[in-house]
Amino acid sequence: MDSPRAWLTVVAAFLSSAVTLGTAYSFGAFFESMSDEFGSASGETAVIFGLTTFSFFWLSLATGWLLDRHGPRIVLAIGAVAMFGGLMATSRIDSLGAGYLTFGLGVGIAAACGYVPMVAMVGGWFVHHRAVAVGLAVAGIGVGTMVLSPTSAALIDRYGWRDTYVVFAIAGTAVLLVCIPLAARPPGSGAGGQPSRFGDAIRSAVFRRVQLSALFLGLALFVPFVFVGQYAKDEGIGSVQAAVLVGVLGGASVLSRIGFGSLVRRFGSFRLYRTCYAIHGVSFLIWLVAGGSYVVLLAFVLVLGVGYGGFVALGPIVVADRLGVVGLGSILGLLYTAPGLGGLIGPPSAGWLIDRTDGYTWAIIACLVSCAVSIVLLTGLPTTADGRLERAPDARG
């Protein structure tokens, strides 16, 4: 525990989450090119991202279980195959509907293998430095988004969206293969793996409230990943500059993930977690008044990135404080079904509102309302004096 070997698992989780979720979250850079080629409406094109997010979070139920039972290396191997096959197939699709399957399922499976199980693996390797280690591991998402979104836009401008996906398929698969030898079972898990904790989580009223709040947050959170770049381009901003907005969002989340992780001991994981939900609401208020100002849009994505990074970094800590770390892979897999459903519903619904109202205002307002509901749901949960959720009587590890 907390050994040099443990920190190698952090490297594996960082890289795997960077390449899988960075690819998924760079979809906004591809949005206009694919929509124009297939003649699809905003809501229809956004379904690709919605299905990817849904697949990623819901399939984490299975990949979290696979981690607990069979260890992380087989999970990463599956992710590498899905990454290569899904992106190569997407580069050859002849209809948007085919992209729902190839990108939505292929990248969704890869992300389900590359993030939740790897974070659970890291959590099992640490005791004293768990918050910092998890924060560093999930920072990979932000770095991947920060790098791959503007890179996507630049490659698309030069080579087209199809060849860009070929490049991502080869490079992303290579990174996942490098991660396999760095990953390892946490100490004490044994060859037989850890037990599934689905039942313990479902029976917990506190867990259910946290999960429902994550659903409402997810309805809003993933909308900017798809539409902030398109919004910027509609306001006359260049394609690469527009894609940089999602990159800045990812970059802000990197600092937030590490920063919030280091503040847990001082302020408490759940207290910080609720603060991150409030930050999301503030960010959408900024977007509502941004207009065509690139500076204000940068402020929007910076604030959103802070809230998003904290949400991702603190979620595993909050759950582990309440239910323990034994079987954490299955518990996190169940938790993340909620934002996954939000990701499936939110962006396509926002696209429908944008098409119907010929503008973004009502979609942004809907995001604000969803954020407000998510904050209310976290109010009144049992919290210790130092700002953590109270430990459940049946918590393990």
N, C-alpha and C positions, 0 to 999 in steps of 0.2 A: 504494500500500500504506500502511496505517495513516493514511489521510488523512481529512479531514472527510467526504468522500463515503463512505468505508468505514463510518463510524459511522452513516450513514443506513441502511445494510443491517442494522446491529444493531437499529435501531428497527423495521424491517420484520419481522425474525425474531422479535423480542420480541412484537410485536402479533399476528402470525400464529399463533405457538405458544400465546399466551395464549387466544385465542378458540377455536382448534380443540381443543386438549387440555384447556383449561378446561371446555369443553362436554362432552367425553368423560368427564372425571374427576368431573363433577358428577352422573353417573348415579345414584350412591348416594342422592341426594336424591329421585329419582324412583322408587326401587326399590319402596317399600311401596305407593305409589299404583297403579303399574302391576301389581304382583303381586296386589293386592286386586281390581282391576277385572277382570283376566283369570283369577283363581283359580288362579294358578300357584305351584308350589313354589319355594323359594329357588334351588335349582340351575338350574331352568328359566329363571327371570328373569335370573339372573347370566350366562346365555349371551349376552344382548344385549351386556353389557359385554365379555365374552370375545371375541366376534366383532369388536367395534369395535377392541379392542386388537390382535387378530390382523391385522385388515385394515390398520390403521394401520402396524404394523411391517413386515408382509410386502409391502404395496404400496409401501413406501418403497424397495424394490428398483427398482420402475419409476420412481417419482418422482425418486429419486437419479440414475438414468440420464437421465431427461428434463432434469434440471438440467444435468448434464455436457454433454449434446448440444445443448440448445435454450435454456438460460438459465432464470432463476427466474420471469420474469413469466408465461410460459405455464403454469407449474406452479401459481402462485397463482390464476390465472384458473380453472383446472380445480377447484381447491379451493373457490373461491367458489360455483361452480355446484353442486358436490356438497353443500356445507354447506346452501345454501338448499333444494335439492330433497330432501335426506335428512331435514331437520328438519320441513319442511312436510308431507312424506308421513307421517312418524312421528306428527304431531299428528292424523292422520286414520285410523290403523290400527284394524282391528276384531278383531285377534287378536295374540297375542304373537309367533307365527311371522312375521307380516308385519313386526314390529319388528326381528326378526333381520336382515331385509334392509334396511329403510329406515334405521334408526339404525346398525346394525352396518356396513353398506357405505357409506352416505352420509357419516356422520361419520368413519368409518374412512378414506375417500378424502380428505376434507378435512384430517384430521390428518396423513396421509401427505404431503400437499402443503405443509402449513403448518409442519412441524417439521424433519424430517431434511434435506430439501434446503436449507432456509433456514439451518440451522446449518452445513452444508457450504459454502454461499455465504459466510457470515461468516468461516469459517476460511480461505478463499482470499483474503480481503481484508486479512489481517493477518499480520505477522511478529513484531514486537516486543511487541505487546499482544494476541496471539491468545488467550491463556488468559483474560484479563479480558473481552475482547470476546465470546468464546463463553459465558463465565459470565453476562454480562449478557443475551445473546440467549436462552439457555435459562431464565433467570429468569422469562421470560414465562409458562412453564408454571405455575410456582408462584403468580404473581400471578393468572393466570386461574382457577386452582383456588381460591385464597383468596377471590376475589370472587364467582365464579359459583356455588359450592356453596351458601353461605348465601343468596345471592340467589335461587337456584332454590327452596329450601325456602320462603322468604317468598312468592314468586310463586305457588307451588303451593298454599299455604294459602289464598291470596286468590282465585286465578283457576283453579286446577286445572292438572294436568300438561300437558294438550293445548295450552291457550293459552300456557303458559309456553314450550313448544317453538316456537310461532309467533313469540313475541318474540325468542327466541334465533336463529331463522332469519334474521329481518330484520336484527337488530343485528350478528350475527356476519358475515353476508355483506358488510355495509357496511364493517366493519373490514378484511376481506380485500381489498376493492376499493381501499381507501386505501393498503394495503401495496404494491400493484403498482408504482406509479411510484417508490417508495423502493428497490425491489430492483434489482439489476444484476449482470451477470457479473463475476467477479473479474478483475483486471488480468492480461493475458497468456493468458486462456483462448481468445481468438479466436472468430471466428464459427463455426468448425467444432466448437467445444466441446472437452472433455477426453476422454481414453480411458476406457473401462470398466476397472476394476481387479478385477473379480470373481475372475478366475483367480489373480492375485497373492495375494489374501486367502485363498482356499480352499487354496492350496498352502502357506500359512504355518501351521506347527504351533502357533506362539505365538498367532496370531489365532484358531485353532480352539479353543484352551483358553480364551481370553478370552470367546469367543462361547458356549461351553458353560457357563461360569460364569454368564454373563448369563441363560441359560435357567433355571438353577436359582434364581437370584435373582428372576426374573420370576414363577416359580411362587408365590412368597410375596408379592412386592411389591404386586401389584395386588389382593390379597384385601381389605386394609383400605379401599381406595377404594370397594368395593361394600358391605362388611359392617360397618365400624366404626360407621357411623351407625345401622344397624339394631340392632346390638349395644347401643348406647347407649339406643335407644328401648325395647328389651326390658328394660333395666334401669331404666326409668321416667323417662328423660331426655326433655325436649321435642324436637319435630322440628327446630326451628330450631337449638337448642343442639347437637343431634346432628349436623346438617349443618355446624355451625361446626367440628367436629372435622376434617373433610376440608379445610375452609378453613385451619385452623391448620397442618395438614400442608403445604398449599401455601405458606403464608407462611413457615414454617420452611425450606422448600426454597429459597425465594428468597434468603434470607441465606446459605444454604449454598452455592448455586451461585456467587454472587459471591465469598464468602469463600474457598472452595476454589480458585477460579480465581486469586485474588490470592496464594495460598500456594504455587502450583506451583513457582516459581523457588527458593523456600527449601527445600521438602521433597521435591519431585519428584512428577510426575503419577501414576506407578504406585503409589508408596508411599501417597499419599493415596487413590488409587482402592481399594486393598485395605482401608484403614482404613474407608472408607465401607461396604464389605461387612460388616465386623465390627459396625459401628454398626447395621445392619439387624437382625442377630441379637439384639443387646441390646434393641432396641425391642420385638421380639416377646416377649422374656422379661417386659418390663414389662406388655404386654397380658395375658399369661398370669395375672398376679397382680392385675390391675386391679379385678376384680369390678365393683361398681356405682359406684365412685368416679370422679366426673367429673374431679377433679384428676389422678388417676393416668392416666386416659384422655388428658387433655391432655398429660401427660408422654410418653405413648406416641407420640402423633402428632408431637410436637415432635422427639423423637429420631429417629423414622422419617423425618420431613421432612429432617433434617440429612443422614442417610445417602442418601436418595433424591436430594436436590439435588446432592450430590457425585457420585453415580453418573452422573447425567445430564450434569453439567457437565464431568466429567473423561473420560468415555468417548471423545469426539472427540479430545481431546488425547492420550490414551494411544495411540489408533490412529494418529494423525498422527505421533507420535514414532516408532512402529515402521515404518510403511509410507510416510510422506510425505503431502503434501497434494494431489498430482496425482490426479484421479479420486476425491477423497474422498467425493463424493456416493454413488457406487456402493459404496464400501467400507463407509460407515456404513449404507447400506441393507441390506447383507448382515449386518452386525453385529446390527442391531436386529430381524432375523427371529427371533433367539433369545428375547429377552424378549417378543416378540409371541406366540410359541408358548406361552411361560409364562403370558401373560395369557389365552390361550384356554383353557388347561387349569386354571390355578390357581383362579380365582373359582368356576367351576361345580363343580369338585371340592370346594372348601371348602363350597359350598352343599349339596352332597350329604351331606357329613359332618355339617353342622349339622342337616339334616333327619333323618338316620338316628340320630344320637346325642342329638337334642333339646338341643343345647348347642354352645358354641363351642370348648371345650377341645381336642378332638382336631384341629380345623381349625388352631388356633393352633400346636399341637405339630408338625403337619405342616409349617407354615411355618418353624418353627425348624429342623427337620431339613434342609429345602431350603436355608436360609441357610447352614448349616454346610457342606453339600456345595459350595456356591458359593465359600466361602472356601478350602476345601482345593484346589479346582481352580486357584486363582490362586497357589498356593505353588510355588516353585521355578522360576518363569519367569526368563529372563535379564534382569537389571536392572543399570543403570549405578550408579556410586558415588553419583551425585546423585539416585537414586530414580526414574529413568525406565526404560522398556523399552529394551533395546538396539536400535539402528537396524538394520533388516534390510538385507542387502547389495543388494537390488533396490529399496530405497525410492526414491521419486521426489518431488522438490520439498521 
